[in-house]
Amino acid sequence: MSDDEREEKELDLTSPEVVTKYKSAAEIVNKALQLVVKDCKPKAKIVDICEKGDVFIREQTGNMYKNVKRKIERGVAFPTCISVNNTVCHISPLASDTSELEEGDMVKIDLGCHIDGFIAIVAHTHVVQDGPITGRQADVVAAVNTAAEVALRLVRPGKKNKDVTDAIQKVAAAYDCKIVEGVLSHQLKQFVIDGNKVILSVSNPDTRVDDAEFEENEVYAVDIVASTGEGKPKLLDEKQTTIYKRAVDKNYHLKMKTSRFIFSEINQKFPILPFTARSVIVSHLL
């Protein structure tokens, strides 16, 4: 479907069918999250946990809408990621990665599911230990939890994106924490995980977004990350990137056979939504 056709047929929460698909996707991601959290134990391989989350989502969505006339696309909307301690987000290791969780690790889990392009995303912070957390770990978890509750109450018709930005920073400051810069909350639409309406986590000269007012029947993925440090993340190594999304507005002539094959795989399996390099099958080229 072209962008023009999708715009003409754009569906929102006024449709009961759309609401049902959002709810079904949300139920699946919540169950997947429970499964992932349960496996976050000392000595557990991170890649195994990520793969387990993705497999669960594929299996659950695969059992839905099998006997309908129109093919309903469904599956992973955002790969299961486990980011440990001072790593901010979006770590979904390659199959060869041997990294394991350790006692006391603070892990950030995020994953997403879609049904017919209607996306549900969940994020959760979990500390790998028995019993309650204390000290600064407890402070930062409480800061994010409270900030998320405040944000959810502000994402309402008539409110503006900057209202959320200002409020969550005040909440974090109350816990002597900082909201992490560069984290964006996007509007969600059918098959669109990074819509044009954006909530900025921290206002600064380097990151600007257009002022926007929330409207009825819109959907947002609210993403809040806080730190006990300065909240200014640094890129350690671009080679560690394992999550990609096809740029549908870009065209490039690929010369190598291997590149063309990989791009064909991506076009067929992940034409619009993010995917992990681990999920691209290239074994028979080796």
Contacts in CASP RR format, 6 or more apart in sequence:
PFRMAT RR
TARGET T0000
AUTHOR 0000-0000-0000
METHOD contacts of the structure
MODEL  1
MSDDEREEKELDLTSPEVVTKYKSAAEIVNKALQLVVKDCKPKAKIVDIC
EKGDVFIREQTGNMYKNVKRKIERGVAFPTCISVNNTVCHISPLASDTSE
LEEGDMVKIDLGCHIDGFIAIVAHTHVVQDGPITGRQADVVAAVNTAAEV
ALRLVRPGKKNKDVTDAIQKVAAAYDCKIVEGVLSHQLKQFVIDGNKVIL
SVSNPDTRVDDAEFEENEVYAVDIVASTGEGKPKLLDEKQTTIYKRAVDK
NYHLKMKTSRFIFSEINQKFPILPFTARSVIVSHLL
1 9 0 8 1.000
6 190 0 8 1.000
6 191 0 8 1.000
10 189 0 8 1.000
10 190 0 8 1.000
11 17 0 8 1.000
11 18 0 8 1.000
11 190 0 8 1.000
12 18 0 8 1.000
12 217 0 8 1.000
12 218 0 8 1.000
12 219 0 8 1.000
13 19 0 8 1.000
13 22 0 8 1.000
13 217 0 8 1.000
13 219 0 8 1.000
14 217 0 8 1.000
18 118 0 8 1.000
21 115 0 8 1.000
21 116 0 8 1.000
21 117 0 8 1.000
21 118 0 8 1.000
22 115 0 8 1.000
22 118 0 8 1.000
22 120 0 8 1.000
22 219 0 8 1.000
24 64 0 8 1.000
24 115 0 8 1.000
25 61 0 8 1.000
25 77 0 8 1.000
25 112 0 8 1.000
25 113 0 8 1.000
25 114 0 8 1.000
25 115 0 8 1.000
25 118 0 8 1.000
25 119 0 8 1.000
25 120 0 8 1.000
26 113 0 8 1.000
26 120 0 8 1.000
26 122 0 8 1.000
28 56 0 8 1.000
28 57 0 8 1.000
28 60 0 8 1.000
28 61 0 8 1.000
28 113 0 8 1.000
28 120 0 8 1.000
29 57 0 8 1.000
29 111 0 8 1.000
29 112 0 8 1.000
29 113 0 8 1.000
29 120 0 8 1.000
29 121 0 8 1.000
29 122 0 8 1.000
30 122 0 8 1.000
31 56 0 8 1.000
31 60 0 8 1.000
32 53 0 8 1.000
32 56 0 8 1.000
32 57 0 8 1.000
32 60 0 8 1.000
32 80 0 8 1.000
32 111 0 8 1.000
32 112 0 8 1.000
32 113 0 8 1.000
32 122 0 8 1.000
33 109 0 8 1.000
33 111 0 8 1.000
33 122 0 8 1.000
33 124 0 8 1.000
35 52 0 8 1.000
35 53 0 8 1.000
35 56 0 8 1.000
36 49 0 8 1.000
36 50 0 8 1.000
36 52 0 8 1.000
36 53 0 8 1.000
36 80 0 8 1.000
36 82 0 8 1.000
36 109 0 8 1.000
36 111 0 8 1.000
37 109 0 8 1.000
37 124 0 8 1.000
37 126 0 8 1.000
39 48 0 8 1.000
39 49 0 8 1.000
39 52 0 8 1.000
40 49 0 8 1.000
40 82 0 8 1.000
40 101 0 8 1.000
40 107 0 8 1.000
40 109 0 8 1.000
40 126 0 8 1.000
40 128 0 8 1.000
41 101 0 8 1.000
41 128 0 8 1.000
42 100 0 8 1.000
42 101 0 8 1.000
42 102 0 8 1.000
42 103 0 8 1.000
42 128 0 8 1.000
43 100 0 8 1.000
43 101 0 8 1.000
43 102 0 8 1.000
44 100 0 8 1.000
44 101 0 8 1.000
45 97 0 8 1.000
45 98 0 8 1.000
45 99 0 8 1.000
45 100 0 8 1.000
46 82 0 8 1.000
46 84 0 8 1.000
46 91 0 8 1.000
46 93 0 8 1.000
46 97 0 8 1.000
46 99 0 8 1.000
46 100 0 8 1.000
46 101 0 8 1.000
47 92 0 8 1.000
47 93 0 8 1.000
47 94 0 8 1.000
47 95 0 8 1.000
47 97 0 8 1.000
47 99 0 8 1.000
47 278 0 8 1.000
49 80 0 8 1.000
49 82 0 8 1.000
49 101 0 8 1.000
50 79 0 8 1.000
50 80 0 8 1.000
50 81 0 8 1.000
50 82 0 8 1.000
50 92 0 8 1.000
50 93 0 8 1.000
50 276 0 8 1.000
50 278 0 8 1.000
51 80 0 8 1.000
51 95 0 8 1.000
51 278 0 8 1.000
52 80 0 8 1.000
53 80 0 8 1.000
53 111 0 8 1.000
54 76 0 8 1.000
54 79 0 8 1.000
54 80 0 8 1.000
54 111 0 8 1.000
54 276 0 8 1.000
54 279 0 8 1.000
57 75 0 8 1.000
57 76 0 8 1.000
57 80 0 8 1.000
57 111 0 8 1.000
57 112 0 8 1.000
57 113 0 8 1.000
58 75 0 8 1.000
58 76 0 8 1.000
60 113 0 8 1.000
61 74 0 8 1.000
61 75 0 8 1.000
61 113 0 8 1.000
61 114 0 8 1.000
61 115 0 8 1.000
62 74 0 8 1.000
62 75 0 8 1.000
64 72 0 8 1.000
64 74 0 8 1.000
64 115 0 8 1.000
65 72 0 8 1.000
65 74 0 8 1.000
65 115 0 8 1.000
65 116 0 8 1.000
72 115 0 8 1.000
72 116 0 8 1.000
73 114 0 8 1.000
73 116 0 8 1.000
73 117 0 8 1.000
74 113 0 8 1.000
74 114 0 8 1.000
74 115 0 8 1.000
74 116 0 8 1.000
74 117 0 8 1.000
75 113 0 8 1.000
75 114 0 8 1.000
75 115 0 8 1.000
76 111 0 8 1.000
76 112 0 8 1.000
76 113 0 8 1.000
76 114 0 8 1.000
76 273 0 8 1.000
76 275 0 8 1.000
77 112 0 8 1.000
77 113 0 8 1.000
77 114 0 8 1.000
77 117 0 8 1.000
77 119 0 8 1.000
77 120 0 8 1.000
77 121 0 8 1.000
77 193 0 8 1.000
77 273 0 8 1.000
77 274 0 8 1.000
78 110 0 8 1.000
78 111 0 8 1.000
78 112 0 8 1.000
78 119 0 8 1.000
78 121 0 8 1.000
78 193 0 8 1.000
78 243 0 8 1.000
78 273 0 8 1.000
78 274 0 8 1.000
79 92 0 8 1.000
79 111 0 8 1.000
79 243 0 8 1.000
79 274 0 8 1.000
79 275 0 8 1.000
79 276 0 8 1.000
79 278 0 8 1.000
79 279 0 8 1.000
80 92 0 8 1.000
80 109 0 8 1.000
80 110 0 8 1.000
80 111 0 8 1.000
80 112 0 8 1.000
81 89 0 8 1.000
81 90 0 8 1.000
81 91 0 8 1.000
81 92 0 8 1.000
81 108 0 8 1.000
81 109 0 8 1.000
81 110 0 8 1.000
81 111 0 8 1.000
81 243 0 8 1.000
82 91 0 8 1.000
82 92 0 8 1.000
82 101 0 8 1.000
82 107 0 8 1.000
82 108 0 8 1.000
82 109 0 8 1.000
83 89 0 8 1.000
83 90 0 8 1.000
83 91 0 8 1.000
83 107 0 8 1.000
83 108 0 8 1.000
84 91 0 8 1.000
84 99 0 8 1.000
84 101 0 8 1.000
84 105 0 8 1.000
84 106 0 8 1.000
84 107 0 8 1.000
84 108 0 8 1.000
85 105 0 8 1.000
85 106 0 8 1.000
85 107 0 8 1.000
87 108 0 8 1.000
88 108 0 8 1.000
88 180 0 8 1.000
88 183 0 8 1.000
88 225 0 8 1.000
88 233 0 8 1.000
89 108 0 8 1.000
89 110 0 8 1.000
89 183 0 8 1.000
89 225 0 8 1.000
90 110 0 8 1.000
90 243 0 8 1.000
91 240 0 8 1.000
91 242 0 8 1.000
92 242 0 8 1.000
92 243 0 8 1.000
92 276 0 8 1.000
92 278 0 8 1.000
93 99 0 8 1.000
93 242 0 8 1.000
93 278 0 8 1.000
94 242 0 8 1.000
94 277 0 8 1.000
94 278 0 8 1.000
95 278 0 8 1.000
101 107 0 8 1.000
101 128 0 8 1.000
102 128 0 8 1.000
103 128 0 8 1.000
103 129 0 8 1.000
104 127 0 8 1.000
104 128 0 8 1.000
104 129 0 8 1.000
105 127 0 8 1.000
105 128 0 8 1.000
106 125 0 8 1.000
106 126 0 8 1.000
106 127 0 8 1.000
106 128 0 8 1.000
106 137 0 8 1.000
107 125 0 8 1.000
107 126 0 8 1.000
107 127 0 8 1.000
107 128 0 8 1.000
108 123 0 8 1.000
108 124 0 8 1.000
108 125 0 8 1.000
108 225 0 8 1.000
109 123 0 8 1.000
109 124 0 8 1.000
109 125 0 8 1.000
109 126 0 8 1.000
110 121 0 8 1.000
110 122 0 8 1.000
110 123 0 8 1.000
110 124 0 8 1.000
110 223 0 8 1.000
111 121 0 8 1.000
111 122 0 8 1.000
112 119 0 8 1.000
112 120 0 8 1.000
112 121 0 8 1.000
112 122 0 8 1.000
113 119 0 8 1.000
113 120 0 8 1.000
114 120 0 8 1.000
114 191 0 8 1.000
114 273 0 8 1.000
116 190 0 8 1.000
117 190 0 8 1.000
117 191 0 8 1.000
117 273 0 8 1.000
118 190 0 8 1.000
119 188 0 8 1.000
119 193 0 8 1.000
119 221 0 8 1.000
119 273 0 8 1.000
121 188 0 8 1.000
121 193 0 8 1.000
121 221 0 8 1.000
123 223 0 8 1.000
125 141 0 8 1.000
125 144 0 8 1.000
127 133 0 8 1.000
127 137 0 8 1.000
127 141 0 8 1.000
132 138 0 8 1.000
133 141 0 8 1.000
136 228 0 8 1.000
139 175 0 8 1.000
139 176 0 8 1.000
139 177 0 8 1.000
139 228 0 8 1.000
140 175 0 8 1.000
140 177 0 8 1.000
140 226 0 8 1.000
140 227 0 8 1.000
140 228 0 8 1.000
142 175 0 8 1.000
143 171 0 8 1.000
143 172 0 8 1.000
143 174 0 8 1.000
143 175 0 8 1.000
143 177 0 8 1.000
143 226 0 8 1.000
144 172 0 8 1.000
144 224 0 8 1.000
144 225 0 8 1.000
144 226 0 8 1.000
146 171 0 8 1.000
146 174 0 8 1.000
146 175 0 8 1.000
147 167 0 8 1.000
147 168 0 8 1.000
147 171 0 8 1.000
147 172 0 8 1.000
147 179 0 8 1.000
147 224 0 8 1.000
147 226 0 8 1.000
148 222 0 8 1.000
148 224 0 8 1.000
150 167 0 8 1.000
150 168 0 8 1.000
150 171 0 8 1.000
151 164 0 8 1.000
151 167 0 8 1.000
151 168 0 8 1.000
151 185 0 8 1.000
151 199 0 8 1.000
151 222 0 8 1.000
151 224 0 8 1.000
152 222 0 8 1.000
154 163 0 8 1.000
154 164 0 8 1.000
154 167 0 8 1.000
155 164 0 8 1.000
155 199 0 8 1.000
155 214 0 8 1.000
155 220 0 8 1.000
155 222 0 8 1.000
156 214 0 8 1.000
157 214 0 8 1.000
157 215 0 8 1.000
157 216 0 8 1.000
158 213 0 8 1.000
158 214 0 8 1.000
158 215 0 8 1.000
159 213 0 8 1.000
159 214 0 8 1.000
160 211 0 8 1.000
160 212 0 8 1.000
160 213 0 8 1.000
160 214 0 8 1.000
161 197 0 8 1.000
161 198 0 8 1.000
161 199 0 8 1.000
161 200 0 8 1.000
161 209 0 8 1.000
161 211 0 8 1.000
161 212 0 8 1.000
161 213 0 8 1.000
161 214 0 8 1.000
162 200 0 8 1.000
162 203 0 8 1.000
162 211 0 8 1.000
164 185 0 8 1.000
164 199 0 8 1.000
164 222 0 8 1.000
165 199 0 8 1.000
165 200 0 8 1.000
165 201 0 8 1.000
165 202 0 8 1.000
165 203 0 8 1.000
166 203 0 8 1.000
168 179 0 8 1.000
168 201 0 8 1.000
168 224 0 8 1.000
169 179 0 8 1.000
169 202 0 8 1.000
172 178 0 8 1.000
172 179 0 8 1.000
172 226 0 8 1.000
175 226 0 8 1.000
176 228 0 8 1.000
177 226 0 8 1.000
177 227 0 8 1.000
177 228 0 8 1.000
177 229 0 8 1.000
178 226 0 8 1.000
178 227 0 8 1.000
178 228 0 8 1.000
178 229 0 8 1.000
178 230 0 8 1.000
178 231 0 8 1.000
179 201 0 8 1.000
179 202 0 8 1.000
179 224 0 8 1.000
179 225 0 8 1.000
179 226 0 8 1.000
179 227 0 8 1.000
179 231 0 8 1.000
180 201 0 8 1.000
180 202 0 8 1.000
180 225 0 8 1.000
180 226 0 8 1.000
180 227 0 8 1.000
180 231 0 8 1.000
180 232 0 8 1.000
180 233 0 8 1.000
181 201 0 8 1.000
181 202 0 8 1.000
181 204 0 8 1.000
181 207 0 8 1.000
181 231 0 8 1.000
181 232 0 8 1.000
181 233 0 8 1.000
182 200 0 8 1.000
182 201 0 8 1.000
182 202 0 8 1.000
182 207 0 8 1.000
182 233 0 8 1.000
183 201 0 8 1.000
183 202 0 8 1.000
183 223 0 8 1.000
183 224 0 8 1.000
183 225 0 8 1.000
184 194 0 8 1.000
184 198 0 8 1.000
184 199 0 8 1.000
184 200 0 8 1.000
184 201 0 8 1.000
184 209 0 8 1.000
184 223 0 8 1.000
185 198 0 8 1.000
185 199 0 8 1.000
185 201 0 8 1.000
185 220 0 8 1.000
185 221 0 8 1.000
185 222 0 8 1.000
185 223 0 8 1.000
185 224 0 8 1.000
186 193 0 8 1.000
186 194 0 8 1.000
186 195 0 8 1.000
186 197 0 8 1.000
186 198 0 8 1.000
186 199 0 8 1.000
186 220 0 8 1.000
186 221 0 8 1.000
187 195 0 8 1.000
187 196 0 8 1.000
187 197 0 8 1.000
187 198 0 8 1.000
187 218 0 8 1.000
187 219 0 8 1.000
187 220 0 8 1.000
188 195 0 8 1.000
188 219 0 8 1.000
188 220 0 8 1.000
188 221 0 8 1.000
189 195 0 8 1.000
189 219 0 8 1.000
191 272 0 8 1.000
191 273 0 8 1.000
192 272 0 8 1.000
193 221 0 8 1.000
193 245 0 8 1.000
193 273 0 8 1.000
193 274 0 8 1.000
196 210 0 8 1.000
197 212 0 8 1.000
197 214 0 8 1.000
197 218 0 8 1.000
197 220 0 8 1.000
198 209 0 8 1.000
198 210 0 8 1.000
198 212 0 8 1.000
199 209 0 8 1.000
199 220 0 8 1.000
199 222 0 8 1.000
200 207 0 8 1.000
200 208 0 8 1.000
200 209 0 8 1.000
201 223 0 8 1.000
201 224 0 8 1.000
201 225 0 8 1.000
202 231 0 8 1.000
214 220 0 8 1.000
242 276 0 8 1.000
242 277 0 8 1.000
242 278 0 8 1.000
243 274 0 8 1.000
243 275 0 8 1.000
243 276 0 8 1.000
243 277 0 8 1.000
244 274 0 8 1.000
244 275 0 8 1.000
244 276 0 8 1.000
244 277 0 8 1.000
245 270 0 8 1.000
245 272 0 8 1.000
245 273 0 8 1.000
245 274 0 8 1.000
245 275 0 8 1.000
246 266 0 8 1.000
246 267 0 8 1.000
246 270 0 8 1.000
246 271 0 8 1.000
246 272 0 8 1.000
248 271 0 8 1.000
248 272 0 8 1.000
254 260 0 8 1.000
254 263 0 8 1.000
258 282 0 8 1.000
258 285 0 8 1.000
261 282 0 8 1.000
261 285 0 8 1.000
262 280 0 8 1.000
262 282 0 8 1.000
265 280 0 8 1.000
265 281 0 8 1.000
265 282 0 8 1.000
266 275 0 8 1.000
266 280 0 8 1.000
269 275 0 8 1.000
269 279 0 8 1.000
269 280 0 8 1.000
270 279 0 8 1.000
END
